[in-house]
Structures are given as C-alpha cells and as structure tokens.
Amino acid sequence: MSKNQRTPVSALLQAHPVVAVLRAGHASEYAPVIDALVKGGVRSIELTLSTDGVFDHLPGLKQEFGADAEIGVGTITCEQEAVRALERGADYLVTPAMVTDVVRVAVQSGVPVFPGGLTPTELLAGMQAGATAVKLFPASTVGPGYLGQLRGPFPHMQVIPSGGIGVDDAADWIAAGALAVSLGGPLLRDAFTGGDLAGLTARAGKLSSLVAEAVQARGTR
C-alpha cells in the first residue's frame, strides 16, 4: 500500500464516534472498565502504553470484547512499539506526537492509525504520510474553534480531538467537524481507583447520546 492510500476509518468508529483512552496502574485492571464503557455505548477503546502490561493483556481483551468493541493501542512513540502492538492484534494505533515511522508501519499493515499533532504543519504531515485521521492533541488548549479554522485550508482532513475534553464538550467538537472525540480522565474519572462502574456506564451513555445527536444535527445542515 502506498502512503497515499490510507486505511479507512472502521465502520464501528463511524457508527459510534467516541474513543475512550484508558490509563491504569496495570492492564490487568482494564476488563471491568471496558465492560462498563461498552455497556454505555462506547465501542472504541484505546489502551495506552503508559500502562504496564498492555502487550501481555491485549490478546485476552480482544478475545473477551472483540465482538462488541475495537481495541487499539496508544501512546506509541516508535516503530518497534507499533510492530509489537500489531503483532498482539491491535485494531488501530495512536501516537501522542507526529511519528511518521509509526504511520508508515500501520499503512503497510492496512491498520487505521491516528497520529497526534497540534499545528497545521504537524497535522498535514500526518495526512501526507497516510494517516487514517489525525489526533488533535492537546485539544483542550485550543478549543473547537481551532478545528473550525483548520477546516478552512484543510476541508477534507479527518480530525479526532483528544486531551482534556469533557463529556459536555464533546458535541461542540462534533459540530466543529470532528470525525470523533477522544476522552480519557473526564470520562473515566475514578474508575481505576474503586469508583462506581455503573456511574461510568451512565457517563458513557450520556456521552454517546450527546455525540449521536451532534452528528445527526450536523448532517441536517
């Protein structure tokens, strides 16, 4: 596959345009949290490499949740991590910065990849390298209006904002043209420290509904 032939966004993410970013003390803590998110309608789960044990637990999590969710690996910063994530079955790759070596590995494997960047130069470099979409990070530092400005010169750029986005902010990003929204702490809160998982499911359900309404409203304009 050439760099100009990008792997498309999954049908699952198009139908449920929310990514939950999971960071925990160890990947062994992930399963009940993923279950709570899926029950709330969040179907795209990003496991971050800032958590220990991701590569060891990824195959089992894929087996447990693969029928209902896609599970990707994020916080990838080098080609070696990308290769290992793909070997363990990652459904997509995410980087916190514009690491084009990771984009290349994903493109060659036909797996969606969302490299991170903030400036127009960085985001364009990701798209030119063959990214499925680019991750606008850290999104909360610039706000939805920044995405609206980007869509002037780059009307076809697929963007997923990430970093500091709250549940109640998500619809504004969709309205500004985001492909999907990516949430970590504001969605997860205390889920990994003994928090109420039913509360997490409720937040996930609220988020899913707000995003779905925003997508529908955007489509009617």
Contacts in CASP RR format, 6 or more apart in sequence:
PFRMAT RR
TARGET T0000
AUTHOR 0000-0000-0000
METHOD contacts of the structure
MODEL  1
MSKNQRTPVSALLQAHPVVAVLRAGHASEYAPVIDALVKGGVRSIELTLS
TDGVFDHLPGLKQEFGADAEIGVGTITCEQEAVRALERGADYLVTPAMVT
DVVRVAVQSGVPVFPGGLTPTELLAGMQAGATAVKLFPASTVGPGYLGQL
RGPFPHMQVIPSGGIGVDDAADWIAAGALAVSLGGPLLRDAFTGGDLAGL
TARAGKLSSLVAEAVQARGTR
1 7 0 8 1.000
1 107 0 8 1.000
1 108 0 8 1.000
1 110 0 8 1.000
3 104 0 8 1.000
3 107 0 8 1.000
3 128 0 8 1.000
3 129 0 8 1.000
3 130 0 8 1.000
4 130 0 8 1.000
5 107 0 8 1.000
5 130 0 8 1.000
6 107 0 8 1.000
6 127 0 8 1.000
6 130 0 8 1.000
6 131 0 8 1.000
6 132 0 8 1.000
7 106 0 8 1.000
7 107 0 8 1.000
7 110 0 8 1.000
7 111 0 8 1.000
7 112 0 8 1.000
7 113 0 8 1.000
7 132 0 8 1.000
8 112 0 8 1.000
8 132 0 8 1.000
9 112 0 8 1.000
9 132 0 8 1.000
9 133 0 8 1.000
9 158 0 8 1.000
9 179 0 8 1.000
10 44 0 8 1.000
10 70 0 8 1.000
10 91 0 8 1.000
10 92 0 8 1.000
10 112 0 8 1.000
12 43 0 8 1.000
12 44 0 8 1.000
12 69 0 8 1.000
12 70 0 8 1.000
13 19 0 8 1.000
13 43 0 8 1.000
13 44 0 8 1.000
13 70 0 8 1.000
13 112 0 8 1.000
13 179 0 8 1.000
13 180 0 8 1.000
15 43 0 8 1.000
16 41 0 8 1.000
16 42 0 8 1.000
16 43 0 8 1.000
16 44 0 8 1.000
16 208 0 8 1.000
17 174 0 8 1.000
17 178 0 8 1.000
17 179 0 8 1.000
17 180 0 8 1.000
17 181 0 8 1.000
17 211 0 8 1.000
17 215 0 8 1.000
18 41 0 8 1.000
18 42 0 8 1.000
18 43 0 8 1.000
18 44 0 8 1.000
18 170 0 8 1.000
18 180 0 8 1.000
18 181 0 8 1.000
18 182 0 8 1.000
18 183 0 8 1.000
18 204 0 8 1.000
18 207 0 8 1.000
18 208 0 8 1.000
18 211 0 8 1.000
19 44 0 8 1.000
19 45 0 8 1.000
19 46 0 8 1.000
19 160 0 8 1.000
19 162 0 8 1.000
19 180 0 8 1.000
19 181 0 8 1.000
19 182 0 8 1.000
19 183 0 8 1.000
20 37 0 8 1.000
20 42 0 8 1.000
20 44 0 8 1.000
20 45 0 8 1.000
20 46 0 8 1.000
20 182 0 8 1.000
20 183 0 8 1.000
20 184 0 8 1.000
20 187 0 8 1.000
20 188 0 8 1.000
20 204 0 8 1.000
21 46 0 8 1.000
21 48 0 8 1.000
21 74 0 8 1.000
21 162 0 8 1.000
21 182 0 8 1.000
21 183 0 8 1.000
21 184 0 8 1.000
21 185 0 8 1.000
21 188 0 8 1.000
22 30 0 8 1.000
22 33 0 8 1.000
22 34 0 8 1.000
22 45 0 8 1.000
22 46 0 8 1.000
22 47 0 8 1.000
22 48 0 8 1.000
22 51 0 8 1.000
22 184 0 8 1.000
22 188 0 8 1.000
23 48 0 8 1.000
23 50 0 8 1.000
23 51 0 8 1.000
23 184 0 8 1.000
23 185 0 8 1.000
23 188 0 8 1.000
23 192 0 8 1.000
24 30 0 8 1.000
24 33 0 8 1.000
24 51 0 8 1.000
24 192 0 8 1.000
25 51 0 8 1.000
25 52 0 8 1.000
25 192 0 8 1.000
26 51 0 8 1.000
26 52 0 8 1.000
26 53 0 8 1.000
27 47 0 8 1.000
27 51 0 8 1.000
27 52 0 8 1.000
27 53 0 8 1.000
27 54 0 8 1.000
27 56 0 8 1.000
27 57 0 8 1.000
27 58 0 8 1.000
27 61 0 8 1.000
28 53 0 8 1.000
28 57 0 8 1.000
29 192 0 8 1.000
30 47 0 8 1.000
30 51 0 8 1.000
30 57 0 8 1.000
30 61 0 8 1.000
31 61 0 8 1.000
31 64 0 8 1.000
31 65 0 8 1.000
32 197 0 8 1.000
33 188 0 8 1.000
33 191 0 8 1.000
33 192 0 8 1.000
33 197 0 8 1.000
33 200 0 8 1.000
34 45 0 8 1.000
34 61 0 8 1.000
34 64 0 8 1.000
34 65 0 8 1.000
34 69 0 8 1.000
34 71 0 8 1.000
35 65 0 8 1.000
35 197 0 8 1.000
36 191 0 8 1.000
36 197 0 8 1.000
36 198 0 8 1.000
36 199 0 8 1.000
36 200 0 8 1.000
36 201 0 8 1.000
36 204 0 8 1.000
37 45 0 8 1.000
37 69 0 8 1.000
37 200 0 8 1.000
37 201 0 8 1.000
37 204 0 8 1.000
38 65 0 8 1.000
38 68 0 8 1.000
38 69 0 8 1.000
39 201 0 8 1.000
39 204 0 8 1.000
40 201 0 8 1.000
40 202 0 8 1.000
40 204 0 8 1.000
40 205 0 8 1.000
40 208 0 8 1.000
41 204 0 8 1.000
41 205 0 8 1.000
41 208 0 8 1.000
42 69 0 8 1.000
42 187 0 8 1.000
42 204 0 8 1.000
42 205 0 8 1.000
42 207 0 8 1.000
42 208 0 8 1.000
43 68 0 8 1.000
43 69 0 8 1.000
43 70 0 8 1.000
44 69 0 8 1.000
44 70 0 8 1.000
44 72 0 8 1.000
44 92 0 8 1.000
44 180 0 8 1.000
45 65 0 8 1.000
45 69 0 8 1.000
45 70 0 8 1.000
45 71 0 8 1.000
45 72 0 8 1.000
46 72 0 8 1.000
46 73 0 8 1.000
46 74 0 8 1.000
46 94 0 8 1.000
46 182 0 8 1.000
47 54 0 8 1.000
47 58 0 8 1.000
47 61 0 8 1.000
47 71 0 8 1.000
47 72 0 8 1.000
47 73 0 8 1.000
47 74 0 8 1.000
48 54 0 8 1.000
48 73 0 8 1.000
48 74 0 8 1.000
48 75 0 8 1.000
49 73 0 8 1.000
49 74 0 8 1.000
49 75 0 8 1.000
49 76 0 8 1.000
49 77 0 8 1.000
49 81 0 8 1.000
50 75 0 8 1.000
54 73 0 8 1.000
55 84 0 8 1.000
55 85 0 8 1.000
55 88 0 8 1.000
58 71 0 8 1.000
58 73 0 8 1.000
58 85 0 8 1.000
58 88 0 8 1.000
58 89 0 8 1.000
58 90 0 8 1.000
59 88 0 8 1.000
59 89 0 8 1.000
61 71 0 8 1.000
62 71 0 8 1.000
62 89 0 8 1.000
62 91 0 8 1.000
65 71 0 8 1.000
70 91 0 8 1.000
70 92 0 8 1.000
71 90 0 8 1.000
71 91 0 8 1.000
72 85 0 8 1.000
72 90 0 8 1.000
72 91 0 8 1.000
72 92 0 8 1.000
72 93 0 8 1.000
72 94 0 8 1.000
73 81 0 8 1.000
73 85 0 8 1.000
73 88 0 8 1.000
73 90 0 8 1.000
73 92 0 8 1.000
73 93 0 8 1.000
73 94 0 8 1.000
74 85 0 8 1.000
74 93 0 8 1.000
74 94 0 8 1.000
74 95 0 8 1.000
74 96 0 8 1.000
75 94 0 8 1.000
75 95 0 8 1.000
75 96 0 8 1.000
76 82 0 8 1.000
76 85 0 8 1.000
76 93 0 8 1.000
76 94 0 8 1.000
76 95 0 8 1.000
76 99 0 8 1.000
76 102 0 8 1.000
77 95 0 8 1.000
77 96 0 8 1.000
77 97 0 8 1.000
77 99 0 8 1.000
77 102 0 8 1.000
78 99 0 8 1.000
78 101 0 8 1.000
78 102 0 8 1.000
79 101 0 8 1.000
79 102 0 8 1.000
79 104 0 8 1.000
79 105 0 8 1.000
81 102 0 8 1.000
82 93 0 8 1.000
82 101 0 8 1.000
82 102 0 8 1.000
82 105 0 8 1.000
82 106 0 8 1.000
83 105 0 8 1.000
85 93 0 8 1.000
86 93 0 8 1.000
86 105 0 8 1.000
86 106 0 8 1.000
86 109 0 8 1.000
86 111 0 8 1.000
90 111 0 8 1.000
91 111 0 8 1.000
91 112 0 8 1.000
92 106 0 8 1.000
92 111 0 8 1.000
92 112 0 8 1.000
92 113 0 8 1.000
92 114 0 8 1.000
92 132 0 8 1.000
93 102 0 8 1.000
93 105 0 8 1.000
93 106 0 8 1.000
93 111 0 8 1.000
93 112 0 8 1.000
93 113 0 8 1.000
93 114 0 8 1.000
94 113 0 8 1.000
94 114 0 8 1.000
94 115 0 8 1.000
94 116 0 8 1.000
94 135 0 8 1.000
95 102 0 8 1.000
95 103 0 8 1.000
95 113 0 8 1.000
95 114 0 8 1.000
95 115 0 8 1.000
95 116 0 8 1.000
95 135 0 8 1.000
96 116 0 8 1.000
96 135 0 8 1.000
96 137 0 8 1.000
97 115 0 8 1.000
97 116 0 8 1.000
97 117 0 8 1.000
97 122 0 8 1.000
98 115 0 8 1.000
98 116 0 8 1.000
98 117 0 8 1.000
98 122 0 8 1.000
98 123 0 8 1.000
98 125 0 8 1.000
98 126 0 8 1.000
99 115 0 8 1.000
100 115 0 8 1.000
100 125 0 8 1.000
100 126 0 8 1.000
100 129 0 8 1.000
102 113 0 8 1.000
102 115 0 8 1.000
103 113 0 8 1.000
103 115 0 8 1.000
103 126 0 8 1.000
103 129 0 8 1.000
103 130 0 8 1.000
103 131 0 8 1.000
104 129 0 8 1.000
106 112 0 8 1.000
106 113 0 8 1.000
106 132 0 8 1.000
107 113 0 8 1.000
107 129 0 8 1.000
107 130 0 8 1.000
112 132 0 8 1.000
112 133 0 8 1.000
113 130 0 8 1.000
113 131 0 8 1.000
113 132 0 8 1.000
114 131 0 8 1.000
114 132 0 8 1.000
114 133 0 8 1.000
114 134 0 8 1.000
114 135 0 8 1.000
114 160 0 8 1.000
115 126 0 8 1.000
115 129 0 8 1.000
115 131 0 8 1.000
115 134 0 8 1.000
115 135 0 8 1.000
116 122 0 8 1.000
116 123 0 8 1.000
116 134 0 8 1.000
116 135 0 8 1.000
116 136 0 8 1.000
116 137 0 8 1.000
116 162 0 8 1.000
117 123 0 8 1.000
117 134 0 8 1.000
117 135 0 8 1.000
117 136 0 8 1.000
117 137 0 8 1.000
118 136 0 8 1.000
118 137 0 8 1.000
118 138 0 8 1.000
118 141 0 8 1.000
118 142 0 8 1.000
120 150 0 8 1.000
120 153 0 8 1.000
120 154 0 8 1.000
123 134 0 8 1.000
123 136 0 8 1.000
123 150 0 8 1.000
123 154 0 8 1.000
123 157 0 8 1.000
123 159 0 8 1.000
124 154 0 8 1.000
124 157 0 8 1.000
126 134 0 8 1.000
127 134 0 8 1.000
127 154 0 8 1.000
127 157 0 8 1.000
127 158 0 8 1.000
132 158 0 8 1.000
133 158 0 8 1.000
133 159 0 8 1.000
133 160 0 8 1.000
133 179 0 8 1.000
133 180 0 8 1.000
134 157 0 8 1.000
134 158 0 8 1.000
134 159 0 8 1.000
134 160 0 8 1.000
135 159 0 8 1.000
135 160 0 8 1.000
135 161 0 8 1.000
135 162 0 8 1.000
135 182 0 8 1.000
136 142 0 8 1.000
136 146 0 8 1.000
136 147 0 8 1.000
136 150 0 8 1.000
136 159 0 8 1.000
136 160 0 8 1.000
136 161 0 8 1.000
136 162 0 8 1.000
136 178 0 8 1.000
137 161 0 8 1.000
137 162 0 8 1.000
137 163 0 8 1.000
138 162 0 8 1.000
138 163 0 8 1.000
138 164 0 8 1.000
139 161 0 8 1.000
139 162 0 8 1.000
139 163 0 8 1.000
139 164 0 8 1.000
139 165 0 8 1.000
139 173 0 8 1.000
140 163 0 8 1.000
140 164 0 8 1.000
140 165 0 8 1.000
140 169 0 8 1.000
143 161 0 8 1.000
143 173 0 8 1.000
144 161 0 8 1.000
144 169 0 8 1.000
144 172 0 8 1.000
144 173 0 8 1.000
144 175 0 8 1.000
144 176 0 8 1.000
144 178 0 8 1.000
145 176 0 8 1.000
147 159 0 8 1.000
147 161 0 8 1.000
147 173 0 8 1.000
147 176 0 8 1.000
147 177 0 8 1.000
147 178 0 8 1.000
148 176 0 8 1.000
148 177 0 8 1.000
150 157 0 8 1.000
150 159 0 8 1.000
151 157 0 8 1.000
151 176 0 8 1.000
151 177 0 8 1.000
158 179 0 8 1.000
159 177 0 8 1.000
159 178 0 8 1.000
159 179 0 8 1.000
160 178 0 8 1.000
160 179 0 8 1.000
160 180 0 8 1.000
160 181 0 8 1.000
160 182 0 8 1.000
161 173 0 8 1.000
161 178 0 8 1.000
161 181 0 8 1.000
161 182 0 8 1.000
162 181 0 8 1.000
162 182 0 8 1.000
162 183 0 8 1.000
163 182 0 8 1.000
163 183 0 8 1.000
163 184 0 8 1.000
164 183 0 8 1.000
164 184 0 8 1.000
164 185 0 8 1.000
164 186 0 8 1.000
165 173 0 8 1.000
165 181 0 8 1.000
165 182 0 8 1.000
165 183 0 8 1.000
165 186 0 8 1.000
166 183 0 8 1.000
166 186 0 8 1.000
166 187 0 8 1.000
167 183 0 8 1.000
167 186 0 8 1.000
167 187 0 8 1.000
167 203 0 8 1.000
167 206 0 8 1.000
167 207 0 8 1.000
167 210 0 8 1.000
168 210 0 8 1.000
170 181 0 8 1.000
170 183 0 8 1.000
170 207 0 8 1.000
170 210 0 8 1.000
170 211 0 8 1.000
170 214 0 8 1.000
171 210 0 8 1.000
171 211 0 8 1.000
171 213 0 8 1.000
171 214 0 8 1.000
172 214 0 8 1.000
173 181 0 8 1.000
174 181 0 8 1.000
174 211 0 8 1.000
174 214 0 8 1.000
174 215 0 8 1.000
174 218 0 8 1.000
175 214 0 8 1.000
175 217 0 8 1.000
175 218 0 8 1.000
177 218 0 8 1.000
180 211 0 8 1.000
181 211 0 8 1.000
183 207 0 8 1.000
187 200 0 8 1.000
187 203 0 8 1.000
187 204 0 8 1.000
187 207 0 8 1.000
188 200 0 8 1.000
189 195 0 8 1.000
189 200 0 8 1.000
189 203 0 8 1.000
191 197 0 8 1.000
191 200 0 8 1.000
END
